[in-house]
Amino acid sequence: MEKKNSIKKQLNIFTIIIAFTVIGLGCLMAIYIFFSIYEQSVMESTKNAVDGFDSIILTEDKQQISSFTENLNILTEATLTENVSERQRIFDNYVNSNGSDNIELVQIWNNSGIVYEKNSCKDNDIVNFTTLKLHDEVVLNKGSNDTGIYLISATSIMDAEGNIVGEIKIAFQLTDQTFLDNIKRITGSDATIFSGNKRFLTTIEKDGVYQTGTTMDTKVEEAVLENGQEYIGKINILGERYIVSYIPIFDMNNQPIGAFFVGKSVASAYNFHLQLTLYVFILGSILLFLFYYVARYWLVAHIINPIQSVSDSIKKISEENYDSLHNMPKMKSIELETLQTSIQSMGDSIVNQKKKLETIAYIDSLTGLSNRASLYEKYKDISLVNNEHTLTVMYYIDVDNLKYINHLFGQAVGDRLLCQVSGILKMIIYLYPEYQVYRIAGDEFVVCKEGVNTLDDIELMAQKILSLFEKSFSVDQNNISMTVSIGVAYTSSCSGTTCIKCTGKCKDSLEMLFRKAEGAMNRVKTNGKNNFIIFDPSMNELIEHKALLQQELKMALNNEELLVYYQPKYNIKLGSYDGFEALIRWKHPIKGFISPVEFIPVAEETNLINEIGAWVLEKACVFIKEFNLRFGKEFNVAVNVSVVQLLSDGFEHHVCEVLKKYEIDSKYLELEITESVFVNSTDIAYEKLKKFRNMDISIALDDFGTGYSSFTYLKALPITTLKLDKTFVDDIVSDEIALNIVESVIQIGKSSGLKIIIEGVETAEQYQLLLNFDCDYIQGFYFSKPITEQEIYLLYEEL
């Protein structure tokens, strides 16, 4: 069994989840906002640092060296031809008067070598570097850590014809390590100057060593050195996460030759992040505990305890203790107070309803008779024996054809008719106080008697009940004739006196007596209704056989055991076949073929006939369409329709849907009905058949002469065809009276404008006699027995 949580536990869990969610999200949001602001601040700091370097050092110094070099270049063109002393004087005057504090080396070369040099550079690496051939280049070069980074400019000297006659080389100190250390000291950020993609000067240390010579990140290199763009973001430098800003260093031709970088390692910040998260978690846990404690106290006081009080009161109501309803504590909220008031009102209503139910639980609301529950309450635990103290006889009464009466006159009329039936049966109680009357279902009643009875007494009472329904009933100015079917069962036990040792098998229970009486009533229904039958043990076999047949019929429909056979109709006037009749067959996998006479009544009683009939209709329509297309015929097919099927709601709609689905002309379909349709439902059947005739569907009256044959049907009903039953034909060869009857029926049918079909023709003699009459079609074994669809095709392919 599934274990369920209490509302108290659920509220505790809910409180914890809400508190954890709110406080947790709040702490995470606070940490996120803090570090977002921190990272943004670091980015702005590094950006300001590189922007300052760009504007204060790079831009200003590059402009200075550019101006200095251009003027020196002009001066040099005019003085290269001067004598050495004069040239030295001219260059010294220019450099001294227009030089820069950062320019530490000036060299003027001709094709033979240096013709002028002013050197204040203390770094021999830079001096030696300028001796290399550097035609029209601007490069960054690193000296020692003390002297820092130099911007070296090499510019060619041209004569008037454009030939290179010399070269100017200038070494310009860009910055030194002190400058980068000051940046780190002031901003707290590391700085690096790159020549190309390598760190020439840096404040980044690892294991106590400046990380010069290490390379730039590839994605930064692409942005800064290849595209000449600034880069601001996050990258990994030597295994640590940095927030960085890069700017490119351009030469005189605006080409990137290096970069300046300012960045801050966030490894320590992430450590702080973890510490802060831990502190926030501890604080959140404390807040969570306080919130849970306060919320739980409030929930218990204002919700859980009041609800528990209401729950206890409801439990006491289920135990029929209603006094507690008005002793509940006062609620502290409007909603719970409303609930409490509703519970109290409900309890009061239950008390009142219980009192009413105690008086009406065993009374039928429509008729005022005792109901089935009352009967079971009285006898359910009693083993019925034949004595004066308990139930011994049961009359199971079923109103015949009430369903058709409801169809014809309406449900309200049917209910009032049942009230009149109950009034008649109440007379039995008045006249015979030892009897009790119960209404056990819609149109079913039971009359019971206690005490010792003789068989004559039982039969006499059954006849008296039948006689009560000999006259018609008047309901809403409608005179309705009605009959009943009665099944009688009585206990045949010996009261334990005839057996040496009682086995109890001879004792009837109430349920057993019910089944016996109902089985006898169903036998009356089968035999034509309006009668009574006393239960006989042999009926058990019939009941069991019928129940088994019903179950097997359901399985047969699902297992495709049902088949449709077709019997050809022979047109006498044309001298050839002219149509078919579709006939249902059941091939049981064990019992073989089961006769329709046996299973069709069972199908009608269980309403399976509707499903079976719909299936046969579709099969027949598909067959006749394919047959006519294959052989170029215009045959029709006749389909038998049960009274249950015809009177069911939606039957007309289903026929139309089938014709439409398979695109069949309605003239190719004929519906065959029997006279039983008109016994209790003439008006309903007439309206339905009239609709079919308006659709040009033929209507055949089947088995004419076997039931309540009346020539009135031939005139009043919308039928097109009359089928004479086989019993008329059997004796026409040997019995002249039978022959005359057939001739008369044919003449009356033809005078009514009907087509005539003679069924059951089995011999040549019968056929020859019928040729003398004005009939239209003949069916029977003489021409063909019912055969399968495949056999039909083989038959017509041979013709």
KOLVOSE-284382 format. One record per residue (C-alpha): residue in one letter; x, y, z. Coordinates in steps of 0.2 Angstrom, whole numbers, plus 5000, padded with zeros to 4 digits. Example, Ala and Ser with C-alpha at 12.3 -4.5 7.8 and 13.67 -1.06 7.14 Angstrom:
# KOLVOSE-284382
A506249785039 S506849955036 
***
This chain:
# KOLVOSE-284382
M500050005000 E500750174996 K501350275010 K500650455010 N501350605018 S500450715031 I500050895026 K501150945041 K502650865033 Q502250925016 L502151105022 N503851085031 I504651025015 F503751165005 T504451295018 I506151225017 I506151234998 I505451404997 A506751475010 F508151385002 T507651444985 V507451624990 I508951645001 G510051534989 L509551634974 G509751794984 C511551754989 L512051694972 M511351844964 A512351954976 I513951864972 Y513551874954 I513252064955 F514852084966 F515952004954 S515152074938 I515552244946 Y517252194951 E517652124933 Q516952284925 S518052394937 V519652294932 M519252304914 E519052494915 S520652504925 T521652414913 K520852504898 N521252674906 A523052614909 V523352564891 D522452724885 G523652824895 F525152744889 D524552764871 S524152944873 I525653004884 I527052894878 L526752814861 T525852944852 E526853094859 D528553004857 K528152934840 Q527653114834 Q529253184841 I530353054833 S529453064816 S529753254816 F531553244822 T531853114808 E531053204794 N532053364798 L533653274800 N533353184783 I533153354774 L534753424783 T535753264779 E535353274760 A536253444760 T537653404771 L538253234766 T539453324753 E540253444766 N541853414774 V541953304790 S542153444802 E540853554795 R539653414794 Q539953364812 R539653544817 I537953554808 F537353394814 D537853434832 N536953594832 Y535353514825 V535353374837 N535753474852 S534453604848 N533053494842 G533353324850 S532353234863 D532853174880 N532352994875 I533352994859 E534952914865 L535752864848 V535852954832 Q536852884817 I537052954799 W537752824787 N538352844769 N538852704758 S540552694766 G539952694784 I539552804798 V539852984795 Y539053054810 E538552984827 K537953054844 N537752914857 S537152934875 C536452754875 K537152644889 D536552484882 N537852404870 D536552284864 I535552434856 V537152514849 N537652344841 F535952314834 T535952484825 T537552424815 L536452294806 K535652344790 L533952414793 H533252494778 D531652594780 E531152494795 V530452534813 V530752404826 L530552374844 N532152304852 K532452264870 G533952314880 S534352264897 N532952274911 D533752444916 T533652524899 G532052444894 I531252444877 Y531952554862 L531052614846 I532352604832 S532052694816 A533052664800 T532652794786 S533552794769 I534352954762 M533952984743 D534853094731 A533953194718 E533853044706 G533052934720 N534652834723 I535052774741 V536552874746 G536452844765 E535452804780 I534852884796 K534652774812 I533952834828 A533752734844 F532352804855 Q532052744872 L530152694873 T530152644892 D531052544905 Q530652424918 T530352554931 F528952624921 L528052454921 D528352424939 N527552594943 I526052544933 K525952384943 R526152484959 I524852614955 T523552504947 G523852334955 S523952264937 D525352184927 A526052264911 T526952204896 I527752274881 F527852154866 S528952164851 G528052064838 N527151934848 K528551914862 R528651994879 F530152104879 L529852194895 T528552134908 T528052134926 I527351954926 E528451844936 K528451654939 D529551574951 G530451734954 V530851764936 Y530151894924 Q529251804910 T530051894895 G530151794879 T528451714881 T527251734867 M525551814866 D523951724865 T523451674847 K521751754847 V522451914854 E523851914841 E522651904828 A521652044834 V523052164839 L524552124827 E523652064812 N522152174812 G522852324822 Q521352324835 E521252344853 Y520852184863 I519852194880 G519252034888 K519851874898 I521251764893 N522451634901 I524251694903 L525451564909 G524051454917 E523151594926 R521551694921 Y521851874917 I520652024913 V521652114900 S521752264889 Y522952264874 I523352414862 P524452394846 I526152484844 F526252554826 D527752604816 M527852764806 N526952684792 N525552644804 Q525952454804 P525852354820 I527552304826 G527152264844 A525852294858 F525652364876 F524652264888 V523952294905 G523052154914 K522552094931 S522651914937 V520951854944 A521551694952 S521551784969 A519851854965 Y519251684962 N519951624978 F519051774986 H517551714977 L517551544985 Q517851625002 L516451744999 T515351594993 L515751505009 Y515351655020 V513751685011 F513251495012 I513551505031 L512551665033 G511151595021 S511051435032 I510851535047 L509451635039 L508751475032 F508551405050 L507851565057 F506551575042 Y506151395044 Y505851405062 V504751565061 A503751495046 R503551325054 Y502851405070 W501651515060 L501051375049 V500751255064 A499851385073 H498751455059 I498551315046 I499051145052 N498251145069 P496551215062 I496551095048 Q496950955060 S495451005070 V494351005055 S495050835050 D494650765067 S492850835066 I492650755049 K493250585056 K492050595070 I490650625057 S491150465048 E491050385065 E489250465066 N489850575081 Y488950735076 D489150825093 S490950875089 L490450985075 H489951125086 N491351105098 M492851145086 P494051285091 K493851455083 M494851475067 K496051625065 S495751655046 I494251695036 E494551545024 L494651415038 E493251495047 T492251475031 L492751295029 Q492251255047 T490551335044 S490351225029 I490851065038 Q489551105051 S488251135038 M488750975029 G488650875045 D486950945049 S486350905031 I487050725033 V486050705049 N484450755040 Q484850655024 K485250505034 K483550515042 K482750525025 L483850385018 E483450275032 T481550285026 I481850285007 A483350175004 Y482250025002 I480850114993 D480750134974 S480550314970 L479450294955 T478150164961 G478250174980 L478549984980 S479949904990 N481449884979 R482749754976 A483849814991 S482449795002 L482149614997 Y484049574999 E484149655015 K482649545021 Y483249375015 K485149395010 D485849295025 I484449165026 S484548995019 L482848965012 V481848815018 N480148755015 N479248825031 E478148955036 H479449075042 T480449115026 L480249145008 T479748994998 V478949064981 M479549194969 Y478549264954 Y479749354942 I478649474932 D479249564916 V478249684906 D478149634888 N478749754875 L478949904886 K480349964875 Y479249974860 I477950064870 N479250194876 H479850214858 L478050244852 F477350344866 G478850414875 Q479750384891 A478550484902 V477050374896 G478050214900 D478450274917 R476550314921 L476150144914 L477350064926 C476550154940 Q474850084935 V475649904934 S476349934952 G474549984957 I473849824951 L475149724959 K474849814976 M473049744975 I473849574979 I474549634995 Y472849704999 L471949544994 Y473249425000 P474249495014 E475449345014 Y476249414998 Q477549554996 V477849654980 Y479549724974 R480149824959 I481849754956 A482249844939 G481549954925 D480049844920 E480349694931 F479349654947 V479449514960 V478049444970 C478549344985 K477749234998 E478249145013 G477648985021 V477148815014 N476348804997 T475648674985 L475948674967 D474048704964 D474148864974 I475748924965 E474948904948 L473248984953 M474149144959 A475149154943 Q473549144933 K472749274944 I474249394940 L474049364922 S472249404922 L472549574930 F473349624913 E471949564902 K471149734900 S471949884892 F472750034901 S472350214899 V473850334900 D473650514894 Q472150464883 N473050324875 N472350154877 I473850034878 S473649844878 M475049764888 T475449584894 V476749514906 S477849364906 I478049274923 G479349154929 V478949054944 A480248974956 Y479848894973 T480948804986 S480948614985 S482048585000 C481648455013 S481948565028 G483348435033 T482148295037 T482348175023 C484248145022 I485148045035 K486548175034 C486048355027 T487248415014 G486348575011 K486248554992 C484348554993 K484248725001 D483948874990 S484849044993 L483949204988 E485149224973 M484749044967 L482949074968 F483149234958 R484049144945 K482749004944 A481349124942 E482249234930 G482649084919 A480849034919 M480349204914 N481549204899 R480849044893 V479149124893 K479849264882 T480549144870 N478949044869 G477949204864 K477649294881 N476049334890 N476149174900 F476949094915 I478148944917 I478648864933 F480548834934 D481048654930 P482848594933 S483048554914 M483048744911 N484748754919 E485548664905 L484648784892 I485148934902 E486948884903 H486948834885 K486149004880 A487449104891 L488949004883 L488249034866 Q488149224870 Q489949224875 E490549124860 L489549234848 K490449384855 M492149294852 A491549234834 L491249414829 N493049464834 N493849304827 E493049314810 E492049154812 L490449234805 L490249214786 V489049284773 Y488349164760 Y487249214745 Q485749124738 P485349174720 K483549234716 Y482949154699 N481849274688 I480549174680 K480049294667 L481849324661 G482349144664 S483949184673 Y484649234690 D484249414694 G484949454712 F485449374728 E484949364747 A486349384759 L486249254773 I487349254789 R488249084794 W489249044809 K490648914807 H491248874825 P493048804826 I492448654836 K490548634834 G490548674815 F489148764808 I487848834820 S486048864814 P485549054813 V483948994821 E484948954836 F486049104837 I485049254830 P483849254845 V485349264857 A486049404846 E484449504847 E484249484866 T486049544869 N485949684856 L487449594847 I486249594832 N486549774829 E488449744827 I488149584817 G486849664805 A487949814802 W489349694797 V488249594785 L487649754777 E489349814773 K489949644767 A488349624755 C488549804748 V490449774744 F490049604736 I488649664725 K489649814719 E491149704714 F489949574706 N489049694695 L490749774689 R491449614685 F490049534676 G489149694669 K487549664679 E486349764688 F485849634702 N485249684719 V485649604735 A484349574749 V484949594767 N483849534782 V483549664795 S483049614813 V481649704822 V482949764835 Q484049824822 L482749914813 L482050004828 S483750054835 D484250234834 G485350284819 F484950134808 E484350244794 H485950344795 H487050194795 V486250124779 C486550294771 E488350294776 V488750124769 L487950164752 K488950324752 K490550244758 Y490550114744 E489750224731 I488250104728 D486550154720 S485150124733 K484150024719 Y485449884722 L484949864740 E483449774747 L483049764765 E482049604771 I480949624787 T479749504796 E478049524802 S478549534820 V479149714816 F477349774816 V476649684831 N477049814844 S477849954834 T476849984818 D476950174818 I478850174821 A479250044809 Y478150124796 E479050294797 K480750214796 L480250104781 K479450254772 K481150344773 F482050194765 R480750194751 N481050384748 M482850334746 D482350204732 I482850054743 S481649904741 I480749834756 A480349644756 L479149564769 D479949394773 D479149234779 F477449294775 G476149174782 T477249104797 G476749224810 Y475349354813 S475049364794 S473849494789 F473449554772 T473149724779 Y475049744779 L475049724760 K474049884758 A474549994773 L476449964773 P477750034761 I478449864755 T478849824737 T479049634738 L478149494746 K479049324750 L478049174753 D478749054766 K479348884762 T477848804772 F476648864758 V477648774745 D478048604753 D476348524749 I475848604733 V476248454723 S475148334733 D473848454741 E472748554730 I472148664744 A473948714748 L474148754729 N472548854729 I473148954744 V474848994735 E473949054720 S472749164730 V474149244740 I475049274724 Q473549354716 I473249464731 G475049524731 K475149564713 S473449664714 S474349764728 G475749804716 L477049694724 K478349584717 I478149404723 I479649284728 I479249104732 E480449024744 G480948844747 V480748774730 E481648614730 T480948504716 A480548514697 E478748474701 Q478548624712 Y479448734699 Q478348674685 L476748714695 L477348884700 L477648924682 N475848934679 F475649074692 D476049264691 C477549254702 D479149354699 Y480649264708 I480949084714 Q482249034728 G482648864734 F483848714733 Y483148674716 F484148814709 S485448844721 K485748824740 P486648974749 I488448974743 T490049074747 E490549234737 Q491949134729 E490749004723 I489549134716 Y491049204705 L491449024699 L489548994695 Y489349154685 E491049124676 E490448964670 L488749034663 
***
